[in-house]
Amino acid sequence: MKRILIFILPLLIITAVVFVIFGIFQVRSEEAKMMDEIKRKTKTVAESTEFSVKYIFQHNDLQAAHRVVQRFQKRERFQGCVIYDKDGNIAAITERFADWKKVNKPYIQEILKDRAPQENTLNFKNYPVYSYAMPVLNDGGAVIGVVEVIYDTSYVRATLNDMWKRINIALIILVLLITVIVFFTQKRMFSEPINHLTEWFRHFQKGEVPDSHKLKAGGELGKLATEVEQVALSLKVAQKNISDQARARIDEKDLWTEVKLKDLVRAKLGENSLFAVSNREPYMHVMDEKTKTVKCIRPASGVVTAMDPIMRACSGTWVAHGSGDADKKFVNSKDKLGVPPEDSRYILKRIWLSKEEEEGYYYGFANEGLWPLCHITYTRPIFRESDWQMYKEVNQKFADSVISELPAKNPFVFIHDYHFTLLPRMIKEKRPDAKIALFWHIPWPNTEVFSICPYRKEILDGMLGCDLIGFHIQQHCNNFIDTVNSTLECRIDNEKSSIIRNKKETFIRPFPISVDPYVSQNILEKSAEQKNMIREKLELDGKIVMLSVERIDYTKGISERILAIDRFLEKYPEYKKKFVFIQLAAPSRTHIKRYHDLMSEIDELIEKKNWKHCDGAWKPIIYLKYHFSMEEIAPFYAIADICIVSSLHDGMNLVAKEFVAAKKGEAGALILSCFTGASRELADAVMVNPYYIEEFADKIKYAMDMPSKEKKQRMENMYKIVSENNIYRWAGDIITDIASLQSKGYETKPR
């Protein structure tokens, strides 16, 4: 519609201007014509009346004078006639025009003096009149009086106004006709062909263009479509060749890399596109308040850490909430952009949420309800009906957006985390052919704990819209199956580890998530200068460096960690001034009171313990609280001798694996909570119960005193696990399983 207005507006303006100019000339011409007619009539009447007035003054017959002027009483437009004597006094006047006596008429004296007629246009009683006055002369040429005839010209104005109305009506009709004609012409000549082309491209992109499509009828656009089909055919053949080559390469017994994952995607998914869905976006644009410039940052998130290298390899589409305050400036008309910004490898589609939607769906139901429900940290979950309704609305908004992007044949939708429990069912109802996997990044509680949730049936039913649901460890899979079995009517197939509900089978599998070990190493190779700057700035030379990295969250055990360091210094004061503990913490979910209070608690606790144990310029804890990028964290991993991961409950915890990857088998120690999923894989870490502060303090000492040879051996063992079971293998296992789903069963490749 906007394009039509841009096209038609200049045409309408030109038409209106021409019409108005024409109207002005026509009205003025008509006005001059009518005034000429009035003047002619008035002059003729005045001249014919002059003879009667001359006789009246010669015989001094005032009765005759009154009879003359009264003849104008019944004339429609002649207002009246006035007879003046030789001194300019009114001798007789038409009765209905009696108020004319009050009008100042200096021209009468001029007529008596000059003996020449005069015409004037005057206002009388708020309407215009035309006056023609001429002298009455005797036979000797002397002025004996004046006769004045007044004509009502108000009808001229009324007539011209009517004319303008007719002109305006004609203009409006003309504008409407032009608009309608141009609209239908533009629609027929431009809009419809372009819409057909757009529709054809949309279907063609999804692989569902019928031979009978309107664009096939011919024309220039039909030729264009035919050429595009030829190019697409060539690409299809090339993709088939690449897919065949990829199948051959994935059987090779080498480590999983980005290239191998890309080969797997080509071999297993073929032309199908990969669509990832998460709440957190992998790249966000934010305004720097200090410099007033826009920065593109990677948010602190396990989902982002895991999925970004996968999406780089698979070149799919990632649908996520656009939460950056400058995000809207960098998307196209479809709310998409290529990411990473400096090297576009896949598409990010941003979904916009209002403050009310974000408050209810994200901060409310997801993070005050499901998050504490699934983490056993004794924080009570809060469930509000308004939050639940908003959670459903946002899930539907994401579903509509994803469905609009899906190709025609068997797409793969990879959904992430507890924000979208209803999304699989919503997508499956509209696209039953879509293969849908959900990976649950946090723990799944036991049946008794999950029964607290008042919306558990809707949540579980929504999740069972998936073909495959993945958890970090087998225990979480078992908890989920038990929860579904005790909540919904279904059948459990223990042999295949699947749930059958309403003739729909959903497979449950453990997929221990990991990291890209090559990313940290590449960054570290470039960060030697940064390491030196950090050491110098924080005065770390000659000290054992302990490190922790995480979001500020009550599940991460930050307070327990500080208390353990406090107890360590109480029990082993000889270590004072010999070590420094660095806590990198990114603020998170500060709108939620529990998180806001936690930040204050940690600030106060660290200040108190630093004051307690400080010795001169030395203090045990360095607290750096802001959002860190991977490039900023990597030098700290390199500097650290010990990394502490003391989560009270965690699905996996990728910080532990990032530290191991960064060390690349070099000497170091990892203190790891036994309540993390990573503890099942990284058996060479120093295991700790973060609730048991006494043991925690002793384990810190144990890690510090561990011989270098043992540290190196442990790190080598853990690095081998992380490098072999990396993020590409994690994604490869999921893609292999989802691609192996068959209508009559499930086939899985041995791992």
C-alpha positions in Angstrom: 0.0 0.0 0.0 2.9 2.3 0.8 4.4 1.8 -2.7 1.0 2.5 -4.3 0.8 5.8 -2.4 4.3 6.8 -3.4 3.4 6.1 -7.0 0.0 7.8 -7.1 0.6 10.7 -4.8 2.5 12.9 -7.3 -0.1 12.1 -9.9 -2.9 13.2 -7.6 -1.0 16.4 -6.6 -0.5 17.4 -10.2 -4.1 16.7 -11.1 -5.4 18.7 -8.1 -3.1 21.7 -8.9 -4.2 21.7 -12.5 -7.8 21.4 -11.5 -7.6 24.2 -8.9 -5.9 26.6 -11.4 -8.5 25.8 -14.0 -11.2 26.4 -11.4 -9.8 29.7 -10.4 -9.8 31.0 -14.0 -13.3 29.7 -14.6 -14.7 31.2 -11.4 -13.0 34.6 -12.1 -14.3 34.5 -15.7 -17.8 33.8 -14.4 -17.6 36.5 -11.8 -16.5 39.1 -14.4 -19.3 38.0 -16.7 -22.0 38.3 -14.0 -20.7 41.6 -12.8 -20.8 43.0 -16.3 -24.4 41.9 -16.7 -25.3 43.5 -13.4 -23.6 46.8 -14.3 -25.4 46.8 -17.7 -28.8 46.2 -16.2 -28.3 48.7 -13.4 -27.1 51.4 -15.8 -30.1 50.7 -18.2 -32.6 50.9 -15.4 -31.0 54.1 -14.0 -31.1 55.8 -17.4 -34.7 54.9 -18.0 -35.6 56.2 -14.6 -33.8 59.5 -15.2 -36.6 60.8 -17.5 -39.2 60.2 -14.8 -37.1 61.9 -12.1 -36.4 64.9 -14.4 -40.2 65.4 -14.8 -40.7 65.0 -11.1 -38.2 67.7 -10.2 -39.4 70.0 -13.0 -43.0 69.8 -11.7 -42.1 69.3 -8.0 -44.3 66.1 -7.9 -43.1 64.2 -4.8 -46.0 61.8 -5.0 -44.8 60.7 -8.4 -41.3 60.3 -6.9 -42.6 57.9 -4.3 -44.4 56.0 -7.0 -41.2 55.7 -9.0 -39.1 54.3 -6.2 -41.8 51.9 -4.9 -41.8 50.2 -8.3 -38.5 48.5 -7.1 -40.2 47.1 -4.0 -41.1 43.8 -5.7 -38.1 43.4 -8.0 -36.1 40.3 -7.0 -32.5 41.5 -7.2 -32.9 45.3 -7.6 -32.8 46.3 -3.9 -34.2 49.7 -4.5 -34.0 53.2 -6.0 -33.1 56.5 -4.3 -33.9 60.0 -5.6 -31.8 62.8 -4.3 -32.5 66.6 -4.7 -30.0 69.1 -6.0 -28.5 69.4 -2.4 -28.0 65.7 -2.1 -30.9 65.1 0.3 -33.0 62.0 -0.2 -36.3 62.9 -1.7 -37.7 59.4 -2.1 -36.4 55.9 -1.4 -37.7 52.4 -1.8 -39.4 51.3 1.5 -37.5 48.1 2.0 -34.3 49.9 1.4 -35.0 52.6 4.0 -31.9 51.9 6.0 -29.8 53.1 3.1 -30.3 56.6 4.6 -27.8 55.7 7.3 -25.1 54.8 4.9 -22.4 57.4 4.4 -22.4 58.4 0.7 -19.7 61.0 -0.1 -19.9 60.1 -3.8 -23.4 61.9 -4.1 -21.7 65.2 -3.5 -19.1 64.4 -6.1 -21.8 63.5 -8.7 -23.6 66.9 -8.0 -20.3 68.7 -8.4 -18.9 66.8 -11.4 -22.2 66.1 -13.1 -20.8 62.6 -13.9 -22.3 59.2 -13.0 -20.5 56.9 -10.5 -20.6 53.2 -9.7 -19.7 51.6 -6.4 -19.6 48.2 -4.7 -20.6 48.5 -1.1 -21.5 46.3 1.9 -25.0 46.8 3.2 -26.3 44.8 6.1 -23.5 42.2 5.7 -24.1 41.5 2.0 -22.6 43.2 -1.1 -24.6 45.6 -3.3 -23.8 47.4 -6.5 -24.7 51.1 -6.8 -25.1 53.1 -10.0 -25.8 56.8 -9.4 -26.2 59.4 -12.2 -27.1 63.1 -12.2 -30.4 64.4 -13.5 -30.0 67.5 -15.6 -32.5 70.1 -16.7 -32.7 71.4 -20.3 -30.1 74.0 -19.4 -27.6 71.4 -18.3 -27.9 72.2 -14.6 -28.1 69.4 -12.0 -31.5 69.2 -10.4 -31.1 65.9 -8.6 -29.5 62.4 -8.6 -31.1 59.0 -9.2 -29.3 55.9 -7.7 -30.2 52.3 -8.4 -28.9 49.6 -6.0 -28.5 46.0 -7.2 -28.1 43.0 -4.7 -24.9 41.1 -5.8 -24.9 38.5 -3.0 -26.3 36.0 -5.4 -23.0 36.3 -7.3 -21.1 35.1 -4.3 -23.6 32.3 -3.7 -23.3 31.3 -7.4 -19.5 31.3 -7.2 -19.6 29.2 -4.0 -21.9 26.7 -5.8 -19.5 26.6 -8.7 -16.5 25.9 -6.3 -18.5 23.1 -4.7 -19.2 21.6 -8.1 -15.5 21.9 -9.0 -14.5 20.3 -5.7 -16.9 17.5 -6.1 -15.7 16.9 -9.7 -12.1 17.0 -8.3 -12.9 14.4 -5.6 -14.6 12.2 -8.1 -11.7 12.5 -10.5 -9.2 11.8 -7.7 -11.1 8.7 -6.7 -11.4 7.5 -10.3 -7.7 8.0 -10.8 -6.9 6.3 -7.5 -9.1 3.3 -8.3 -7.8 3.0 -11.9 -4.1 3.3 -10.8 -4.7 0.9 -7.9 -6.1 -1.8 -10.2 -3.7 -1.1 -12.9 -0.7 -1.2 -10.5 -2.2 -4.4 -8.9 -2.6 -6.0 -12.3 0.6 -4.9 -13.8 3.0 -4.9 -10.8 1.6 -6.2 -7.5 0.0 -9.4 -8.7 3.1 -10.5 -10.7 5.4 -9.6 -7.9 3.2 -11.4 -5.4 3.1 -14.4 -7.6 6.9 -14.3 -7.9 7.2 -13.8 -4.1 4.9 -16.7 -3.5 6.7 -18.9 -6.0 10.1 -18.1 -4.3 8.6 -18.9 -0.9 7.3 -22.2 -2.0 10.4 -22.9 -4.1 12.6 -22.2 -1.1 10.6 -24.8 0.8 10.7 -27.3 -2.1 7.0 -27.3 -2.8 6.4 -25.5 -6.1 3.6 -27.2 -8.2 3.8 -27.3 -12.0 0.5 -25.6 -12.2 1.6 -22.5 -10.4 0.4 -19.2 -11.9 3.9 -18.0 -12.6 4.4 -21.0 -14.9 1.9 -19.4 -17.3 4.6 -17.4 -19.0 5.8 -13.8 -19.1 9.1 -12.2 -18.1 8.7 -13.4 -14.5 8.0 -16.9 -15.6 11.2 -16.9 -17.6 13.0 -15.7 -14.4 11.5 -18.5 -12.4 12.6 -21.0 -15.0 16.2 -19.8 -14.8 16.1 -19.9 -11.0 14.9 -23.6 -11.3 17.8 -24.4 -13.5 20.3 -22.9 -11.0 18.6 -24.8 -8.2 18.8 -28.0 -10.1 22.5 -27.5 -10.5 22.9 -26.8 -6.8 20.8 -29.9 -6.0 23.1 -32.1 -8.1 26.1 -30.5 -6.4 24.6 -31.0 -3.0 24.0 -34.7 -3.8 27.6 -35.1 -4.7 28.7 -33.3 -1.5 26.3 -35.5 0.5 27.7 -38.7 -1.0 31.3 -37.5 -0.2 30.2 -36.6 3.3 28.8 -40.1 4.0 32.2 -41.5 3.1 34.1 -39.1 5.4 32.0 -39.6 8.5 32.9 -43.3 8.7 36.6 -42.3 9.2 37.8 -42.9 12.8 39.1 -39.5 13.5 38.1 -36.9 16.2 34.9 -35.0 15.7 35.5 -31.6 14.3 33.4 -28.8 12.7 34.1 -30.3 9.2 33.0 -33.8 10.3 29.8 -32.4 11.8 29.2 -30.5 8.6 29.6 -33.8 6.6 27.2 -35.5 9.0 24.6 -32.9 8.5 24.9 -33.1 4.7 24.7 -36.9 4.9 21.9 -37.3 7.4 19.7 -34.3 6.8 20.4 -33.7 3.2 18.6 -30.6 2.0 16.7 -30.2 5.2 17.5 -27.1 7.1 18.4 -27.1 10.8 16.4 -24.8 13.0 17.6 -24.1 16.5 15.3 -22.4 19.1 16.3 -20.9 22.4 15.4 -18.0 24.6 19.0 -16.7 24.7 20.4 -15.3 21.5 24.0 -16.1 20.5 24.9 -12.5 19.7 23.2 -9.4 21.0 23.8 -5.7 20.2 23.9 -3.5 23.2 24.6 0.2 23.7 27.7 1.0 25.7 26.6 3.8 28.1 30.2 5.1 28.4 31.2 5.4 24.8 27.6 5.7 23.4 28.5 3.1 20.7 26.9 -0.3 19.9 28.8 -3.4 20.8 28.0 -7.0 19.7 28.5 -9.4 22.6 28.0 -13.1 23.3 25.8 -13.5 26.4 27.0 -15.7 29.3 25.0 -18.9 28.6 25.7 -22.6 28.4 23.3 -22.9 25.4 25.3 -20.2 23.5 28.6 -21.8 24.4 27.4 -25.2 23.1 25.3 -24.3 20.1 27.2 -21.5 18.4 30.0 -23.8 17.0 27.3 -26.2 15.9 25.3 -23.6 14.0 28.5 -22.3 12.5 29.1 -25.8 11.1 25.6 -26.5 10.0 24.7 -23.0 8.5 21.1 -23.2 9.9 18.7 -20.7 11.4 18.7 -19.8 15.1 15.4 -18.4 16.4 15.8 -16.5 19.7 14.5 -13.6 21.8 16.1 -10.3 20.7 16.9 -8.9 24.1 19.7 -6.4 23.3 18.7 -2.7 23.5 20.1 -2.1 20.0 19.1 -5.4 18.4 16.4 -3.9 16.2 18.9 -1.7 14.4 20.8 -4.6 12.9 18.0 -6.9 11.5 16.4 -6.8 8.0 12.7 -6.6 7.3 12.2 -10.2 8.3 14.0 -9.6 11.7 17.0 -11.6 10.5 20.8 -11.1 10.3 23.9 -13.1 9.5 26.0 -14.0 12.5 28.8 -13.9 13.7 28.7 -10.3 12.4 32.3 -10.3 11.2 32.0 -13.7 9.5 28.3 -14.7 8.8 28.0 -18.4 9.1 24.3 -18.9 9.9 21.1 -16.9 10.3 19.8 -15.4 13.5 16.1 -14.6 13.6 15.1 -12.4 16.5 11.7 -12.5 18.2 10.5 -9.4 19.9 8.8 -9.6 23.3 7.0 -6.8 25.2 8.0 -6.0 28.8 4.9 -7.8 30.0 5.7 -10.9 28.0 9.3 -11.0 29.2 8.2 -10.5 32.8 5.6 -13.2 32.8 7.2 -15.8 30.5 10.9 -15.5 31.3 11.4 -13.9 34.7 8.1 -15.3 36.0 7.2 -18.8 35.0 10.5 -20.0 33.6 12.9 -18.6 36.2 10.8 -18.3 39.3 8.9 -21.5 38.6 10.7 -24.1 36.5 14.3 -23.1 37.3 14.1 -23.6 41.1 11.7 -26.6 40.6 14.4 -28.4 38.6 17.4 -27.4 40.8 17.6 -29.0 44.2 18.8 -25.9 46.0 15.9 -25.5 48.4 14.6 -22.3 46.8 10.9 -22.5 46.6 9.3 -22.2 43.1 6.6 -19.7 42.5 3.8 -20.4 40.1 1.4 -17.6 39.1 -1.6 -18.2 36.7 -0.8 -14.9 34.9 2.8 -16.1 34.3 1.6 -19.4 32.9 -0.8 -17.7 30.5 2.0 -15.4 29.3 4.3 -18.5 29.0 1.8 -20.1 26.7 1.4 -17.0 24.6 5.2 -16.6 24.1 5.5 -20.3 23.2 2.8 -19.8 20.6 4.6 -16.7 19.2 7.8 -18.7 18.8 5.9 -21.6 17.2 4.3 -19.3 14.6 7.6 -17.8 13.8 9.4 -21.1 13.4 6.5 -22.7 11.3 6.7 -19.8 8.9 10.3 -20.6 8.2 10.2 -24.3 7.8 10.9 -25.9 4.4 8.3 -28.1 2.8 10.0 -31.5 3.5 11.0 -33.0 6.9 12.8 -30.1 8.6 14.7 -30.6 11.8 13.8 -28.4 14.7 16.3 -28.4 17.7 14.6 -26.8 20.7 16.6 -25.8 23.8 15.7 -25.8 27.5 12.9 -25.2 29.9 11.6 -22.0 28.2 9.8 -23.9 25.5 8.1 -27.0 27.0 4.9 -26.3 25.0 6.7 -25.5 21.7 7.2 -29.1 20.4 3.4 -29.9 20.5 2.5 -26.5 18.9 4.9 -27.1 16.0 4.0 -30.8 15.6 0.3 -30.0 15.3 0.9 -27.8 12.3 3.9 -29.7 10.8 3.6 -33.4 11.8 6.4 -34.2 9.3 8.9 -32.0 11.2 11.5 -33.9 13.3 11.7 -32.2 16.6 14.4 -32.7 19.3 14.4 -31.0 22.7 17.6 -30.8 24.8 17.0 -30.1 28.5 20.1 -28.2 29.7 19.2 -28.3 33.4 18.5 -31.2 35.7 15.2 -33.0 35.7 13.9 -33.6 39.3 12.3 -36.7 40.6 8.6 -37.4 40.4 7.7 -36.1 43.9 9.5 -32.8 43.3 8.0 -32.2 39.8 4.5 -32.9 41.1 4.6 -29.5 42.8 4.0 -27.9 39.4 0.3 -27.2 38.9 0.7 -27.3 35.1 2.8 -30.5 35.0 0.3 -32.3 32.6 0.4 -29.6 30.0 4.2 -29.3 30.2 4.8 -33.0 29.8 2.2 -33.3 27.0 3.9 -30.4 25.2 7.3 -32.0 25.6 6.1 -35.3 24.2 5.4 -33.6 20.9 9.1 -34.2 20.4 10.6 -37.2 18.6 13.6 -37.1 20.8 14.3 -35.5 24.2 17.9 -35.3 25.4 19.2 -34.9 29.0 22.8 -34.6 30.2 22.9 -37.8 32.2 20.9 -41.1 32.5 19.6 -40.2 35.9 17.7 -37.2 34.5 16.3 -39.5 31.7 15.1 -41.9 34.4 13.5 -39.1 36.4 11.7 -37.8 33.3 10.3 -41.2 32.3 9.2 -41.9 35.9 7.5 -38.4 36.0 5.6 -39.0 32.8 4.6 -42.5 33.8 3.1 -41.3 37.0 1.4 -38.2 35.6 0.0 -39.1 32.1 -1.7 -42.0 30.5 1.1 -43.5 28.4 3.1 -46.7 27.7 6.8 -46.9 28.6 9.1 -49.0 26.4 12.1 -49.6 28.6 14.0 -51.6 26.0 14.0 -48.6 23.6 13.8 -46.0 26.3 10.8 -44.4 24.8 7.3 -43.1 25.8 4.2 -43.8 23.7 1.3 -41.5 24.1 -1.7 -41.1 21.7 0.1 -43.3 19.2 3.1 -40.9 19.2 6.5 -42.2 20.3 9.1 -40.0 22.0 12.6 -41.3 22.6 14.6 -40.3 25.7 18.4 -40.3 25.5 21.3 -39.0 27.5 23.6 -36.7 25.6 26.4 -35.3 27.8 27.0 -31.8 26.4 30.5 -30.5 25.9 32.5 -27.6 24.4 34.6 -26.9 21.4 38.2 -27.5 22.6 39.7 -25.7 19.6 38.1 -22.4 20.3 39.8 -21.9 23.7 43.1 -22.9 22.2 42.8 -20.5 19.3 42.0 -17.7 21.6 44.8 -18.5 24.0 47.3 -18.4 21.2 46.4 -14.7 20.7 46.2 -13.8 24.4 49.8 -13.8 25.6 49.8 -10.1 26.0 46.5 -10.1 27.9 47.8 -12.7 30.3 50.8 -10.5 31.1 48.5 -7.5 31.6 46.2 -9.4 34.0 49.1 -10.7 36.0 50.6 -7.3 36.3 47.3 -5.5 37.1 46.1 -8.1 39.7 49.7 -8.6 41.1 49.5 -12.4 40.6 53.3 -13.2 40.2 54.5 -15.7 42.6 51.0 -16.7 43.8 48.8 -19.8 43.2 45.8 -18.6 41.2 42.4 -20.1 41.8 39.5 -19.2 39.5 35.8 -19.5 39.2 33.6 -18.4 36.3 29.8 -18.3 36.2 26.6 -16.3 36.2 25.5 -15.0 39.5 22.9 -17.7 40.4 21.9 -19.4 43.7 22.6 -22.8 42.0 26.3 -22.1 41.5 27.3 -22.3 45.1 29.2 -19.0 45.1 28.5 -18.3 48.8 29.5 -21.8 49.8 32.8 -21.4 47.9 33.6 -18.2 49.7 32.9 -19.8 53.0 35.2 -22.7 52.1 38.0 -20.3 51.2 37.4 -18.6 54.6 37.6 -22.0 56.4 40.7 -22.9 54.4 42.5 -19.8 55.6 41.3 -20.4 59.2 42.7 -24.0 59.1 45.8 -23.3 57.1 46.9 -19.8 57.8 50.4 -20.5 56.3 48.8 -20.1 52.8 48.1 -16.5 53.4 49.7 -14.3 50.7 50.6 -17.4 48.7 47.4 -17.6 46.6 44.6 -15.4 45.1 41.1 -16.5 44.3 39.6 -14.7 41.3 35.8 -14.8 41.0 34.5 -13.8 37.5 30.7 -13.4 37.9 28.2 -12.1 35.3 25.0 -10.5 36.8 21.9 -12.3 35.8 18.1 -12.0 36.1 18.5 -9.0 38.4 14.7 -8.3 38.0 14.0 -11.3 40.2 14.2 -10.5 43.9 16.1 -13.7 44.8 18.9 -12.8 42.4 19.0 -9.2 43.4 19.3 -10.2 47.1 21.9 -12.8 46.2 24.1 -10.2 44.5 24.0 -8.1 47.7 24.7 -11.2 49.9 27.8 -12.1 47.8 29.1 -8.5 47.8 28.8 -8.3 51.6 30.2 -11.8 52.2 33.3 -11.2 50.0 33.9 -7.8 51.6 33.7 -9.3 55.1 36.0 -12.2 54.4 38.6 -10.0 52.6 38.6 -7.7 55.6 39.0 -10.7 57.9 42.0 -12.2 56.1 43.7 -9.2 54.4 47.4 -8.8 55.2 48.9 -5.5 54.0 48.1 -5.1 50.3 47.1 -8.7 49.9 43.5 -9.9 50.0 42.4 -13.4 49.3 39.5 -12.7 46.9 39.4 -10.7 43.8 35.8 -10.2 42.7 35.2 -9.1 39.1 31.5 -8.6 38.4 30.5 -7.9 34.8 29.7 -9.7 31.6 32.8 -11.5 30.2 33.3 -12.6 26.6 35.1 -15.9 25.8 38.0 -13.8 24.6 38.2 -12.1 28.0 37.8 -15.3 30.0 40.4 -17.4 28.1 43.5 -15.6 29.6 42.2 -16.3 33.1 41.9 -20.0 32.3 45.5 -19.9 31.1 46.7 -18.1 34.3 44.7 -20.2 36.7 46.4 -23.1 38.5 43.1 -24.3 40.0 39.6 -23.9 38.8 36.7 -24.4 41.3 33.3 -25.4 40.1 31.1 -25.8 43.1 27.6 -25.8 41.8 24.9 -27.0 44.3 23.1 -28.6 41.4 23.9 -28.4 37.7 22.9 -30.2 34.5 26.4 -30.4 33.2 28.5 -27.2 33.8 30.6 -26.3 30.8 33.0 -24.1 32.7 34.7 -27.2 34.0 35.2 -28.5 30.4 36.3 -25.1 29.1 39.0 -25.0 31.8 40.2 -28.5 30.8 40.1 -27.6 27.1 42.1 -24.4 27.7 44.8 -26.3 29.7 45.2 -28.8 26.9 46.8 -31.4 29.2 49.1 -29.0 31.0 49.4 -29.1 34.8 46.4 -27.8 36.7 43.7 -28.9 39.0 39.9 -28.9 38.8 37.9 -28.9 41.9 34.4 -30.1 40.9 31.1 -30.4 42.7 29.7 -34.0 42.7 26.3 -32.5 42.0 27.2 -31.5 38.4 26.7 -33.6 35.3 30.4 -33.1 34.4 31.4 -35.1 37.5 30.2 -38.3 35.7 32.8 -37.7 33.0 35.7 -35.9 34.6 36.6 -38.5 37.2 40.1 -37.1 37.6 38.8 -33.8 39.0 39.0 -33.3 42.8 35.4 -34.0 43.8 33.8 -32.0 46.5 30.5 -31.7 48.3 29.9 -27.9 48.3 27.6 -28.1 51.3 30.3 -29.8 53.4 32.5 -26.7 54.1 35.0 -28.5 56.2 35.8 -31.1 53.5 35.7 -28.3 50.8 38.5 -26.4 52.6 40.6 -29.6 52.9 40.1 -30.3 49.2 41.4 -26.9 48.3 44.5 -27.7 50.3 44.7 -31.1 48.6 44.6 -29.4 45.1 47.2 -26.9 46.1 49.6 -29.5 47.4 49.1 -32.0 44.6 52.4 -32.9 42.8 52.9 -31.3 39.4 53.2 -34.7 37.8 49.9 -35.9 39.1 48.2 -32.6 38.1 49.5 -33.0 34.6 48.4 -36.6 34.4 44.9 -35.8 35.6 44.6 -32.9 33.2 45.8 -35.1 30.3 43.1 -37.7 31.1 40.4 -35.1 31.3 41.5 -33.4 28.2 41.3 -36.6 26.3 37.7 -37.1 27.4 36.8 -33.5 26.5 38.5 -33.5 23.1 37.0 -36.8 22.1 33.5 -36.2 23.4 33.4 -32.6 22.2 30.5 -30.4 21.2 30.6 -31.7 17.6 30.3 -35.3 18.7 27.4 -34.2 21.0 25.6 -32.6 18.1 26.5 -35.5 15.8 25.0 -38.0 18.2 21.7 -36.1 18.4 21.6 -35.6 14.6 22.4 -39.2 14.0 19.6 -40.3 16.4 17.0 -37.9 15.1 17.8 -38.8 11.5 17.5 -42.5 12.4 13.9 -42.2 13.6 11.7 -44.5 11.5 8.0 -45.0 11.5 8.4 -48.5 12.8 11.0 -48.1 15.3 14.3 -46.4 16.4 17.7 -47.2 15.0 20.7 -45.8 16.7 24.4 -45.9 15.7 26.7 -47.3 18.4 28.8 -44.7 20.1 
